[in-house]
């Protein structure tokens, strides 16, 4: 299963739905929400670090894709 979908599902569990029609903007909001869940002691450090890693990898991939299309 797609790991990004896992993060979307995790956020939905806590009532957070993110869709702005801007994939990079969505990822930035997801990162903020994951950080807030961690600060609230909802996520353990392992899940927090893995989620941030996946979000940042996806952000890098999308930015590279954008740059190649320009």
PDB file of N, CA, C and O in Angstrom:
ATOM      1  N   UNK A   1       0.838  -1.199   0.000  1.00  0.00           N
ATOM      2  CA  UNK A   1       0.000   0.000   0.000  1.00  0.00           C
ATOM      3  C   UNK A   1       0.875   1.251   0.000  1.00  0.00           C
ATOM      4  O   UNK A   1       1.969   1.275   0.563  1.00  0.00           O
ATOM      5  N   UNK A   2       0.364   2.264  -0.637  1.00  0.00           N
ATOM      6  CA  UNK A   2       1.077   3.532  -0.730  1.00  0.00           C
ATOM      7  C   UNK A   2       1.225   4.146   0.663  1.00  0.00           C
ATOM      8  O   UNK A   2       0.237   4.332   1.373  1.00  0.00           O
ATOM      9  N   UNK A   3       2.448   4.455   1.044  1.00  0.00           N
ATOM     10  CA  UNK A   3       2.719   4.992   2.381  1.00  0.00           C
ATOM     11  C   UNK A   3       2.090   6.364   2.585  1.00  0.00           C
ATOM     12  O   UNK A   3       1.720   6.704   3.709  1.00  0.00           O
ATOM     13  N   UNK A   4       1.959   7.159   1.531  1.00  0.00           N
ATOM     14  CA  UNK A   4       1.323   8.461   1.675  1.00  0.00           C
ATOM     15  C   UNK A   4      -0.156   8.292   2.023  1.00  0.00           C
ATOM     16  O   UNK A   4      -0.710   9.083   2.787  1.00  0.00           O
ATOM     17  N   UNK A   5      -0.789   7.272   1.470  1.00  0.00           N
ATOM     18  CA  UNK A   5      -2.181   6.998   1.832  1.00  0.00           C
ATOM     19  C   UNK A   5      -2.291   6.648   3.306  1.00  0.00           C
ATOM     20  O   UNK A   5      -3.264   7.010   3.967  1.00  0.00           O
ATOM     21  N   UNK A   6      -1.294   5.944   3.814  1.00  0.00           N
ATOM     22  CA  UNK A   6      -1.279   5.624   5.243  1.00  0.00           C
ATOM     23  C   UNK A   6      -1.266   6.901   6.080  1.00  0.00           C
ATOM     24  O   UNK A   6      -1.934   6.980   7.112  1.00  0.00           O
ATOM     25  N   UNK A   7      -0.513   7.889   5.637  1.00  0.00           N
ATOM     26  CA  UNK A   7      -0.446   9.154   6.381  1.00  0.00           C
ATOM     27  C   UNK A   7      -1.776   9.895   6.285  1.00  0.00           C
ATOM     28  O   UNK A   7      -2.245  10.456   7.275  1.00  0.00           O
ATOM     29  N   UNK A   8      -2.395   9.900   5.081  1.00  0.00           N
ATOM     30  CA  UNK A   8      -3.713  10.514   4.942  1.00  0.00           C
ATOM     31  C   UNK A   8      -4.711   9.842   5.888  1.00  0.00           C
ATOM     32  O   UNK A   8      -5.501  10.515   6.549  1.00  0.00           O
ATOM     33  N   UNK A   9      -4.666   8.510   5.943  1.00  0.00           N
ATOM     34  CA  UNK A   9      -5.573   7.755   6.821  1.00  0.00           C
ATOM     35  C   UNK A   9      -5.303   8.063   8.288  1.00  0.00           C
ATOM     36  O   UNK A   9      -6.237   8.197   9.079  1.00  0.00           O
ATOM     37  N   UNK A  10      -4.048   8.174   8.648  1.00  0.00           N
ATOM     38  CA  UNK A  10      -3.696   8.518  10.025  1.00  0.00           C
ATOM     39  C   UNK A  10      -4.288   9.878  10.403  1.00  0.00           C
ATOM     40  O   UNK A  10      -4.874  10.034  11.474  1.00  0.00           O
ATOM     41  N   UNK A  11      -4.129  10.849   9.519  1.00  0.00           N
ATOM     42  CA  UNK A  11      -4.662  12.174   9.798  1.00  0.00           C
ATOM     43  C   UNK A  11      -6.190  12.152   9.871  1.00  0.00           C
ATOM     44  O   UNK A  11      -6.779  12.836  10.709  1.00  0.00           O
ATOM     45  N   UNK A  12      -6.834  11.369   8.999  1.00  0.00           N
ATOM     46  CA  UNK A  12      -8.294  11.255   9.036  1.00  0.00           C
ATOM     47  C   UNK A  12      -8.760  10.703  10.376  1.00  0.00           C
ATOM     48  O   UNK A  12      -9.804  11.106  10.890  1.00  0.00           O
ATOM     49  N   UNK A  13      -7.984   9.780  10.942  1.00  0.00           N
ATOM     50  CA  UNK A  13      -8.326   9.195  12.235  1.00  0.00           C
ATOM     51  C   UNK A  13      -8.500  10.278  13.290  1.00  0.00           C
ATOM     52  O   UNK A  13      -9.314  10.144  14.203  1.00  0.00           O
ATOM     53  N   UNK A  14      -7.733  11.342  13.158  1.00  0.00           N
ATOM     54  CA  UNK A  14      -7.783  12.441  14.119  1.00  0.00           C
ATOM     55  C   UNK A  14      -8.608  13.622  13.609  1.00  0.00           C
ATOM     56  O   UNK A  14      -8.517  14.730  14.138  1.00  0.00           O
ATOM     57  N   UNK A  15      -9.413  13.372  12.577  1.00  0.00           N
ATOM     58  CA  UNK A  15     -10.329  14.393  12.085  1.00  0.00           C
ATOM     59  C   UNK A  15      -9.719  15.438  11.181  1.00  0.00           C
ATOM     60  O   UNK A  15     -10.294  16.511  10.999  1.00  0.00           O
ATOM     61  N   UNK A  16      -8.561  15.143  10.608  1.00  0.00           N
ATOM     62  CA  UNK A  16      -7.890  16.093   9.725  1.00  0.00           C
ATOM     63  C   UNK A  16      -7.979  15.613   8.284  1.00  0.00           C
ATOM     64  O   UNK A  16      -7.473  14.544   7.941  1.00  0.00           O
ATOM     65  N   UNK A  17      -8.622  16.406   7.451  1.00  0.00           N
ATOM     66  CA  UNK A  17      -8.737  16.112   6.027  1.00  0.00           C
ATOM     67  C   UNK A  17      -8.042  17.234   5.277  1.00  0.00           C
ATOM     68  O   UNK A  17      -8.350  18.410   5.469  1.00  0.00           O
ATOM     69  N   UNK A  18      -7.105  16.859   4.423  1.00  0.00           N
ATOM     70  CA  UNK A  18      -6.324  17.873   3.706  1.00  0.00           C
ATOM     71  C   UNK A  18      -6.452  17.638   2.210  1.00  0.00           C
ATOM     72  O   UNK A  18      -6.083  16.579   1.703  1.00  0.00           O
ATOM     73  N   UNK A  19      -6.979  18.635   1.508  1.00  0.00           N
ATOM     74  CA  UNK A  19      -7.002  18.612   0.058  1.00  0.00           C
ATOM     75  C   UNK A  19      -7.164  20.039  -0.425  1.00  0.00           C
ATOM     76  O   UNK A  19      -8.240  20.622  -0.296  1.00  0.00           O
ATOM     77  N   UNK A  20      -6.107  20.604  -0.978  1.00  0.00           N
ATOM     78  CA  UNK A  20      -6.138  21.986  -1.448  1.00  0.00           C
ATOM     79  C   UNK A  20      -6.011  22.099  -2.965  1.00  0.00           C
ATOM     80  O   UNK A  20      -6.005  23.202  -3.512  1.00  0.00           O
ATOM     81  N   UNK A  21      -5.911  20.967  -3.635  1.00  0.00           N
ATOM     82  CA  UNK A  21      -5.670  20.916  -5.084  1.00  0.00           C
ATOM     83  C   UNK A  21      -4.251  21.370  -5.433  1.00  0.00           C
ATOM     84  O   UNK A  21      -3.922  21.569  -6.603  1.00  0.00           O
ATOM     85  N   UNK A  22      -3.433  21.526  -4.425  1.00  0.00           N
ATOM     86  CA  UNK A  22      -2.013  21.832  -4.600  1.00  0.00           C
ATOM     87  C   UNK A  22      -1.234  20.749  -3.847  1.00  0.00           C
ATOM     88  O   UNK A  22      -1.119  20.814  -2.624  1.00  0.00           O
ATOM     89  N   UNK A  23      -0.700  19.760  -4.561  1.00  0.00           N
ATOM     90  CA  UNK A  23      -0.056  18.626  -3.887  1.00  0.00           C
ATOM     91  C   UNK A  23       1.062  19.024  -2.930  1.00  0.00           C
ATOM     92  O   UNK A  23       1.176  18.446  -1.849  1.00  0.00           O
ATOM     93  N   UNK A  24       1.883  19.990  -3.301  1.00  0.00           N
ATOM     94  CA  UNK A  24       2.966  20.410  -2.408  1.00  0.00           C
ATOM     95  C   UNK A  24       2.389  21.150  -1.201  1.00  0.00           C
ATOM     96  O   UNK A  24       2.871  20.976  -0.081  1.00  0.00           O
ATOM     97  N   UNK A  25       1.380  21.959  -1.415  1.00  0.00           N
ATOM     98  CA  UNK A  25       0.708  22.628  -0.304  1.00  0.00           C
ATOM     99  C   UNK A  25       0.080  21.621   0.649  1.00  0.00           C
ATOM    100  O   UNK A  25       0.133  21.789   1.867  1.00  0.00           O
ATOM    101  N   UNK A  26      -0.517  20.569   0.084  1.00  0.00           N
ATOM    102  CA  UNK A  26      -1.092  19.505   0.918  1.00  0.00           C
ATOM    103  C   UNK A  26      -0.023  18.877   1.799  1.00  0.00           C
ATOM    104  O   UNK A  26      -0.243  18.640   2.987  1.00  0.00           O
ATOM    105  N   UNK A  27       1.125  18.614   1.213  1.00  0.00           N
ATOM    106  CA  UNK A  27       2.212  17.982   1.968  1.00  0.00           C
ATOM    107  C   UNK A  27       2.723  18.891   3.082  1.00  0.00           C
ATOM    108  O   UNK A  27       3.062  18.420   4.168  1.00  0.00           O
ATOM    109  N   UNK A  28       2.776  20.187   2.812  1.00  0.00           N
ATOM    110  CA  UNK A  28       3.216  21.125   3.847  1.00  0.00           C
ATOM    111  C   UNK A  28       2.223  21.137   5.011  1.00  0.00           C
ATOM    112  O   UNK A  28       2.622  21.149   6.176  1.00  0.00           O
ATOM    113  N   UNK A  29       0.935  21.136   4.689  1.00  0.00           N
ATOM    114  CA  UNK A  29      -0.087  21.093   5.736  1.00  0.00           C
ATOM    115  C   UNK A  29      -0.033  19.775   6.505  1.00  0.00           C
ATOM    116  O   UNK A  29      -0.193  19.752   7.726  1.00  0.00           O
ATOM    117  N   UNK A  30       0.192  18.687   5.786  1.00  0.00           N
ATOM    118  CA  UNK A  30       0.303  17.386   6.443  1.00  0.00           C
ATOM    119  C   UNK A  30       1.466  17.381   7.425  1.00  0.00           C
ATOM    120  O   UNK A  30       1.343  16.872   8.539  1.00  0.00           O
ATOM    121  N   UNK A  31       2.588  17.947   7.013  1.00  0.00           N
ATOM    122  CA  UNK A  31       3.751  18.000   7.893  1.00  0.00           C
ATOM    123  C   UNK A  31       3.434  18.795   9.165  1.00  0.00           C
ATOM    124  O   UNK A  31       3.804  18.400  10.270  1.00  0.00           O
ATOM    125  N   UNK A  32       2.743  19.918   8.983  1.00  0.00           N
ATOM    126  CA  UNK A  32       2.350  20.721  10.154  1.00  0.00           C
ATOM    127  C   UNK A  32       1.434  19.930  11.086  1.00  0.00           C
ATOM    128  O   UNK A  32       1.607  19.970  12.304  1.00  0.00           O
ATOM    129  N   UNK A  33       0.471  19.220  10.528  1.00  0.00           N
ATOM    130  CA  UNK A  33      -0.474  18.450  11.342  1.00  0.00           C
ATOM    131  C   UNK A  33       0.222  17.295  12.066  1.00  0.00           C
ATOM    132  O   UNK A  33      -0.072  17.018  13.229  1.00  0.00           O
ATOM    133  N   UNK A  34       1.135  16.631  11.379  1.00  0.00           N
ATOM    134  CA  UNK A  34       1.893  15.537  12.006  1.00  0.00           C
ATOM    135  C   UNK A  34       2.711  16.090  13.170  1.00  0.00           C
ATOM    136  O   UNK A  34       2.781  15.476  14.235  1.00  0.00           O
ATOM    137  N   UNK A  35       3.326  17.247  12.962  1.00  0.00           N
ATOM    138  CA  UNK A  35       4.124  17.878  14.022  1.00  0.00           C
ATOM    139  C   UNK A  35       3.250  18.210  15.237  1.00  0.00           C
ATOM    140  O   UNK A  35       3.666  18.006  16.378  1.00  0.00           O
ATOM    141  N   UNK A  36       2.045  18.720  14.990  1.00  0.00           N
ATOM    142  CA  UNK A  36       1.137  19.053  16.091  1.00  0.00           C
ATOM    143  C   UNK A  36       0.680  17.800  16.836  1.00  0.00           C
ATOM    144  O   UNK A  36       0.558  17.821  18.061  1.00  0.00           O
ATOM    145  N   UNK A  37       0.429  16.718  16.115  1.00  0.00           N
ATOM    146  CA  UNK A  37       0.043  15.461  16.774  1.00  0.00           C
ATOM    147  C   UNK A  37       1.177  14.948  17.656  1.00  0.00           C
ATOM    148  O   UNK A  37       0.942  14.426  18.746  1.00  0.00           O
ATOM    149  N   UNK A  38       2.392  15.100  17.178  1.00  0.00           N
ATOM    150  CA  UNK A  38       3.542  14.669  17.977  1.00  0.00           C
ATOM    151  C   UNK A  38       3.688  15.536  19.233  1.00  0.00           C
ATOM    152  O   UNK A  38       3.917  15.024  20.329  1.00  0.00           O
ATOM    153  N   UNK A  39       3.553  16.843  19.058  1.00  0.00           N
ATOM    154  CA  UNK A  39       3.665  17.754  20.212  1.00  0.00           C
ATOM    155  C   UNK A  39       2.594  17.467  21.260  1.00  0.00           C
ATOM    156  O   UNK A  39       2.807  17.679  22.454  1.00  0.00           O
ATOM    157  N   UNK A  40       1.438  16.982  20.797  1.00  0.00           N
ATOM    158  CA  UNK A  40       0.339  16.664  21.707  1.00  0.00           C
ATOM    159  C   UNK A  40       0.473  15.250  22.281  1.00  0.00           C
ATOM    160  O   UNK A  40      -0.431  14.757  22.957  1.00  0.00           O
ATOM    161  N   UNK A  41       1.605  14.609  22.005  1.00  0.00           N
ATOM    162  CA  UNK A  41       1.885  13.249  22.478  1.00  0.00           C
ATOM    163  C   UNK A  41       0.899  12.216  21.958  1.00  0.00           C
ATOM    164  O   UNK A  41       0.624  11.218  22.624  1.00  0.00           O
ATOM    165  N   UNK A  42       0.370  12.457  20.767  1.00  0.00           N
ATOM    166  CA  UNK A  42      -0.533  11.502  20.130  1.00  0.00           C
ATOM    167  C   UNK A  42       0.267  10.481  19.327  1.00  0.00           C
ATOM    168  O   UNK A  42      -0.098   9.307  19.263  1.00  0.00           O
ATOM    169  N   UNK A  43       1.357  10.934  18.719  1.00  0.00           N
ATOM    170  CA  UNK A  43       2.227  10.059  17.934  1.00  0.00           C
ATOM    171  C   UNK A  43       3.506   9.789  18.713  1.00  0.00           C
ATOM    172  O   UNK A  43       4.027  10.662  19.407  1.00  0.00           O
ATOM    173  N   UNK A  44       4.004   8.553  18.582  1.00  0.00           N
ATOM    174  CA  UNK A  44       5.312   8.283  19.184  1.00  0.00           C
ATOM    175  C   UNK A  44       6.400   8.765  18.228  1.00  0.00           C
ATOM    176  O   UNK A  44       6.128   9.072  17.067  1.00  0.00           O
ATOM    177  N   UNK A  45       7.616   8.826  18.720  1.00  0.00           N
ATOM    178  CA  UNK A  45       8.698   9.422  17.927  1.00  0.00           C
ATOM    179  C   UNK A  45       8.982   8.630  16.653  1.00  0.00           C
ATOM    180  O   UNK A  45       9.346   9.216  15.633  1.00  0.00           O
ATOM    181  N   UNK A  46       8.822   7.315  16.696  1.00  0.00           N
ATOM    182  CA  UNK A  46       9.082   6.492  15.502  1.00  0.00           C
ATOM    183  C   UNK A  46       8.082   6.820  14.390  1.00  0.00           C
ATOM    184  O   UNK A  46       8.478   7.018  13.241  1.00  0.00           O
ATOM    185  N   UNK A  47       6.793   6.878  14.723  1.00  0.00           N
ATOM    186  CA  UNK A  47       5.775   7.207  13.723  1.00  0.00           C
ATOM    187  C   UNK A  47       5.942   8.635  13.220  1.00  0.00           C
ATOM    188  O   UNK A  47       5.767   8.908  12.032  1.00  0.00           O
ATOM    189  N   UNK A  48       6.278   9.533  14.120  1.00  0.00           N
ATOM    190  CA  UNK A  48       6.501  10.931  13.761  1.00  0.00           C
ATOM    191  C   UNK A  48       7.648  11.057  12.756  1.00  0.00           C
ATOM    192  O   UNK A  48       7.506  11.707  11.720  1.00  0.00           O
ATOM    193  N   UNK A  49       8.773  10.437  13.068  1.00  0.00           N
ATOM    194  CA  UNK A  49       9.941  10.521  12.186  1.00  0.00           C
ATOM    195  C   UNK A  49       9.674   9.874  10.836  1.00  0.00           C
ATOM    196  O   UNK A  49      10.083  10.404   9.803  1.00  0.00           O
ATOM    197  N   UNK A  50       8.986   8.727  10.834  1.00  0.00           N
ATOM    198  CA  UNK A  50       8.692   8.046   9.578  1.00  0.00           C
ATOM    199  C   UNK A  50       7.741   8.882   8.724  1.00  0.00           C
ATOM    200  O   UNK A  50       7.932   8.993   7.513  1.00  0.00           O
ATOM    201  N   UNK A  51       6.727   9.465   9.340  1.00  0.00           N
ATOM    202  CA  UNK A  51       5.779  10.291   8.592  1.00  0.00           C
ATOM    203  C   UNK A  51       6.488  11.500   7.976  1.00  0.00           C
ATOM    204  O   UNK A  51       6.278  11.815   6.805  1.00  0.00           O
ATOM    205  N   UNK A  52       7.327  12.174   8.766  1.00  0.00           N
ATOM    206  CA  UNK A  52       8.058  13.326   8.219  1.00  0.00           C
ATOM    207  C   UNK A  52       8.973  12.922   7.078  1.00  0.00           C
ATOM    208  O   UNK A  52       9.064  13.624   6.070  1.00  0.00           O
ATOM    209  N   UNK A  53       9.643  11.806   7.229  1.00  0.00           N
ATOM    210  CA  UNK A  53      10.525  11.331   6.166  1.00  0.00           C
ATOM    211  C   UNK A  53       9.747  11.086   4.878  1.00  0.00           C
ATOM    212  O   UNK A  53      10.164  11.521   3.805  1.00  0.00           O
ATOM    213  N   UNK A  54       8.625  10.397   4.984  1.00  0.00           N
ATOM    214  CA  UNK A  54       7.814  10.104   3.797  1.00  0.00           C
ATOM    215  C   UNK A  54       7.268  11.376   3.158  1.00  0.00           C
ATOM    216  O   UNK A  54       7.273  11.512   1.935  1.00  0.00           O
ATOM    217  N   UNK A  55       6.802  12.298   3.980  1.00  0.00           N
ATOM    218  CA  UNK A  55       6.270  13.556   3.452  1.00  0.00           C
ATOM    219  C   UNK A  55       7.369  14.344   2.747  1.00  0.00           C
ATOM    220  O   UNK A  55       7.146  14.884   1.664  1.00  0.00           O
ATOM    221  N   UNK A  56       8.530  14.413   3.341  1.00  0.00           N
ATOM    222  CA  UNK A  56       9.637  15.165   2.728  1.00  0.00           C
ATOM    223  C   UNK A  56      10.130  14.506   1.451  1.00  0.00           C
ATOM    224  O   UNK A  56      10.492  15.200   0.500  1.00  0.00           O
ATOM    225  N   UNK A  57      10.152  13.176   1.411  1.00  0.00           N
ATOM    226  CA  UNK A  57      10.546  12.473   0.184  1.00  0.00           C
ATOM    227  C   UNK A  57       9.551  12.768  -0.933  1.00  0.00           C
ATOM    228  O   UNK A  57       9.940  13.023  -2.072  1.00  0.00           O
ATOM    229  N   UNK A  58       8.275  12.731  -0.598  1.00  0.00           N
ATOM    230  CA  UNK A  58       7.243  13.008  -1.601  1.00  0.00           C
ATOM    231  C   UNK A  58       7.325  14.454  -2.077  1.00  0.00           C
ATOM    232  O   UNK A  58       7.149  14.724  -3.265  1.00  0.00           O
ATOM    233  N   UNK A  59       7.587  15.377  -1.175  1.00  0.00           N
ATOM    234  CA  UNK A  59       7.731  16.787  -1.544  1.00  0.00           C
ATOM    235  C   UNK A  59       8.897  16.967  -2.508  1.00  0.00           C
ATOM    236  O   UNK A  59       8.772  17.671  -3.511  1.00  0.00           O
ATOM    237  N   UNK A  60      10.020  16.339  -2.211  1.00  0.00           N
ATOM    238  CA  UNK A  60      11.194  16.417  -3.081  1.00  0.00           C
ATOM    239  C   UNK A  60      10.874  15.848  -4.455  1.00  0.00           C
ATOM    240  O   UNK A  60      11.245  16.427  -5.476  1.00  0.00           O
ATOM    241  N   UNK A  61      10.187  14.716  -4.478  1.00  0.00           N
ATOM    242  CA  UNK A  61       9.830  14.074  -5.749  1.00  0.00           C
ATOM    243  C   UNK A  61       8.940  14.993  -6.585  1.00  0.00           C
ATOM    244  O   UNK A  61       9.152  15.131  -7.790  1.00  0.00           O
ATOM    245  N   UNK A  62       7.950  15.617  -5.958  1.00  0.00           N
ATOM    246  CA  UNK A  62       7.051  16.509  -6.693  1.00  0.00           C
ATOM    247  C   UNK A  62       7.771  17.758  -7.178  1.00  0.00           C
ATOM    248  O   UNK A  62       7.509  18.234  -8.282  1.00  0.00           O
ATOM    249  N   UNK A  63       8.671  18.290  -6.368  1.00  0.00           N
ATOM    250  CA  UNK A  63       9.415  19.493  -6.791  1.00  0.00           C
ATOM    251  C   UNK A  63      10.350  19.179  -7.957  1.00  0.00           C
ATOM    252  O   UNK A  63      10.499  19.989  -8.872  1.00  0.00           O
ATOM    253  N   UNK A  64      10.968  18.020  -7.924  1.00  0.00           N
ATOM    254  CA  UNK A  64      11.839  17.617  -9.033  1.00  0.00           C
ATOM    255  C   UNK A  64      11.013  17.448 -10.312  1.00  0.00           C
ATOM    256  O   UNK A  64      11.440  17.835 -11.400  1.00  0.00           O
ATOM    257  N   UNK A  65       9.852  16.876 -10.161  1.00  0.00           N
ATOM    258  CA  UNK A  65       8.956  16.678 -11.300  1.00  0.00           C
ATOM    259  C   UNK A  65       8.533  18.034 -11.896  1.00  0.00           C
ATOM    260  O   UNK A  65       8.503  18.201 -13.115  1.00  0.00           O
ATOM    261  N   UNK A  66       8.212  18.987 -11.026  1.00  0.00           N
ATOM    262  CA  UNK A  66       7.864  20.336 -11.473  1.00  0.00           C
ATOM    263  C   UNK A  66       9.009  20.993 -12.224  1.00  0.00           C
ATOM    264  O   UNK A  66       8.803  21.607 -13.271  1.00  0.00           O
ATOM    265  N   UNK A  67      10.228  20.862 -11.681  1.00  0.00           N
ATOM    266  CA  UNK A  67      11.400  21.476 -12.307  1.00  0.00           C
ATOM    267  C   UNK A  67      11.701  20.868 -13.667  1.00  0.00           C
ATOM    268  O   UNK A  67      12.151  21.571 -14.572  1.00  0.00           O
ATOM    269  N   UNK A  68      11.458  19.578 -13.821  1.00  0.00           N
ATOM    270  CA  UNK A  68      11.708  18.922 -15.104  1.00  0.00           C
ATOM    271  C   UNK A  68      10.686  19.328 -16.154  1.00  0.00           C
ATOM    272  O   UNK A  68      10.978  19.271 -17.348  1.00  0.00           O
ATOM    273  N   UNK A  69       9.495  19.736 -15.733  1.00  0.00           N
ATOM    274  CA  UNK A  69       8.456  20.144 -16.670  1.00  0.00           C
ATOM    275  C   UNK A  69       8.623  21.601 -17.101  1.00  0.00           C
ATOM    276  O   UNK A  69       8.057  22.017 -18.111  1.00  0.00           O
ATOM    277  N   UNK A  70       9.390  22.370 -16.347  1.00  0.00           N
ATOM    278  CA  UNK A  70       9.564  23.803 -16.660  1.00  0.00           C
ATOM    279  C   UNK A  70      10.534  23.993 -17.799  1.00  0.00           C
ATOM    280  O   UNK A  70      10.803  25.125 -18.199  1.00  0.00           O
TER     281      UNK A  70
END
